[in-house]
Amino acid sequence: MKYGFLMWDSLMLRTIARPFMEEISKQTKETVYLLVRENAEGIYIDSVDSPQVLKISEPIGLRLPLFIGASNRVILAFLNPMLQKTIMDSFEWSETTSLKAFLRKDVEQELLTIKQNGYAISISEATEGTTGIGAPIFSYENTVIGSLNVAGPSIRFGEVNIEKYSNMVKKYANLISNELGYRGRVR
């Protein structure tokens, strides 16, 4: 039964998330991504492109280490502490593929803030001049399995929009989690 539910999670995540992604994109007019974790990386598995001419467009299948980008760091923040440590130990911190240099101690501190806030924000990490806001998606087992992310040019992500979009992404990530059977108890 456990493996049946795991298979259901992975097959149904995109189907369940898609209408919520479309609604966020409609309201924000920004690009929305759905990510899942595979080992120490986040993988983009679906997106709804912004209708605007100036937009973010990362390819489906893009893989990045879990410490790069809001959509990845929010997954890392909500992992079981032992798994989180194992993954953090596996990173080659000096060989980052990001536009920004990362120190492990800074990432560890930020993970605490992300867990407290329920979302992550990144600015110009994977792509210059962009901002992303990610919130975690949980499975019926109450474990983080992915994230929902809204991203766009930083010039459109002022303080008001960051607050508005953060609340929106959290709300819809929670709705997706609930559809997957999550009942609000993180392990």
C-alpha positions in Angstrom: 0.0 0.0 0.0 2.9 2.4 0.9 4.5 1.9 -2.6 1.1 2.3 -4.3 0.7 5.7 -2.6 4.3 6.7 -3.6 3.5 5.8 -7.2 0.3 7.7 -7.0 2.1 10.8 -5.6 4.5 11.0 -8.5 1.9 10.3 -11.2 -0.7 12.6 -9.8 1.5 15.5 -8.7 1.6 17.2 -12.2 -2.1 16.5 -12.8 -3.1 17.9 -9.4 -0.7 20.9 -9.5 -1.5 22.1 -13.1 -4.8 24.0 -12.4 -3.2 25.7 -9.4 -0.1 26.6 -11.4 -2.4 28.1 -14.2 -4.3 30.1 -11.6 -1.1 31.6 -10.0 0.2 32.5 -13.5 -3.1 34.1 -14.4 -3.1 36.2 -11.2 0.6 37.2 -11.2 1.3 37.1 -15.0 4.6 35.4 -14.1 6.0 32.0 -14.9 5.2 29.2 -12.5 7.3 26.0 -12.0 6.7 22.7 -10.4 9.8 20.9 -9.0 10.5 17.5 -7.4 13.6 16.3 -5.6 15.8 13.6 -6.9 18.6 12.8 -4.5 20.5 16.1 -4.0 18.9 18.0 -6.9 15.7 19.7 -7.7 14.2 18.9 -11.2 11.8 21.2 -13.1 8.9 18.9 -14.1 6.3 21.3 -15.3 5.8 25.1 -16.0 3.2 27.6 -17.0 4.9 30.4 -18.9 4.2 34.1 -18.3 2.1 35.8 -21.0 4.5 38.8 -20.8 7.2 39.4 -23.4 9.9 39.7 -20.8 9.7 36.5 -18.8 11.7 33.6 -17.2 11.8 30.4 -19.2 13.8 27.6 -17.6 13.7 24.3 -19.5 11.7 21.3 -18.1 14.2 18.7 -16.9 16.6 21.4 -15.6 18.5 20.0 -12.6 20.1 22.2 -9.9 21.6 21.4 -6.5 19.1 21.8 -3.7 20.9 24.8 -2.3 20.5 26.9 -5.5 17.2 28.8 -6.0 14.2 29.3 -3.9 12.3 26.4 -5.3 15.2 24.0 -4.4 16.2 25.5 -1.0 12.6 25.3 0.2 12.7 21.6 -0.4 16.0 21.3 1.4 14.7 23.3 4.3 11.8 20.9 5.0 13.7 17.6 4.6 14.2 15.3 7.6 17.2 16.8 9.5 19.4 13.7 9.0 18.7 13.6 5.3 19.2 17.3 5.0 22.7 16.9 6.7 23.6 14.0 4.4 22.7 16.1 1.3 24.5 19.2 2.6 27.6 17.0 3.2 27.4 15.8 -0.4 27.7 19.2 -2.0 30.9 20.5 -3.5 30.5 24.0 -2.2 33.4 25.5 -4.1 32.2 24.1 -7.4 28.8 25.9 -7.5 26.9 26.4 -10.8 25.2 29.5 -9.4 25.8 33.2 -10.2 26.1 33.7 -6.5 28.7 32.2 -4.1 27.3 30.1 -1.3 28.8 29.3 2.0 27.3 26.3 3.9 26.9 28.2 7.2 24.9 30.9 5.4 22.6 28.3 3.7 22.1 26.5 7.0 21.0 29.8 8.6 18.7 30.6 5.7 17.1 27.1 5.9 15.9 27.9 9.4 14.3 31.2 8.2 12.7 29.4 5.3 11.2 26.7 7.6 9.9 29.4 9.8 8.4 31.5 7.0 7.1 28.6 4.9 8.6 29.9 1.7 12.0 30.8 0.1 13.1 33.8 -2.0 16.0 33.9 -4.4 17.4 36.7 -6.5 19.8 36.3 -9.4 21.0 32.9 -8.5 20.5 30.6 -11.5 19.6 33.4 -14.0 20.8 37.0 -13.8 18.1 39.6 -13.0 15.4 37.2 -11.8 13.5 36.6 -8.6 11.9 33.4 -7.5 9.6 32.5 -4.6 9.1 28.8 -3.7 6.9 27.0 -1.3 7.1 23.3 -0.3 4.7 20.5 -1.4 4.1 17.6 1.0 2.8 14.1 0.4 0.3 12.0 2.3 3.3 10.8 4.3 3.8 14.4 5.5 7.2 14.6 3.8 8.3 17.2 1.3 8.3 15.9 -2.2 8.6 19.1 -4.3 7.9 22.8 -4.6 5.8 25.3 -6.3 7.6 28.4 -7.6 6.7 31.7 -9.2 9.5 33.5 -11.0 10.1 36.5 -13.1 12.3 39.5 -13.8 13.4 41.2 -10.6 12.1 44.6 -11.8 8.5 43.3 -11.3 9.2 41.8 -7.9 9.0 44.8 -5.6 8.3 44.5 -1.9 4.5 44.5 -2.3 4.6 41.8 -5.0 7.0 39.7 -3.1 4.7 39.7 -0.1 1.6 39.0 -2.3 3.3 36.3 -4.3 4.8 34.6 -1.2 1.3 34.3 0.3 -0.2 33.1 -2.9 2.5 30.4 -3.5 2.2 29.2 0.0 -1.6 29.0 -0.3 -1.5 27.0 -3.5 1.3 24.7 -2.4 -0.8 23.9 0.7 -3.8 23.2 -1.5 -1.7 20.8 -3.7 -0.4 19.1 -0.6 -3.9 18.6 0.8 -5.0 17.1 -2.6 -2.0 14.6 -2.2 -3.3 13.6 1.3 -1.0 15.8 3.4 -2.6 16.7 6.8 -0.3 19.3 8.2 2.2 17.3 10.3 5.8 17.6 9.0 8.0 14.7 10.1 
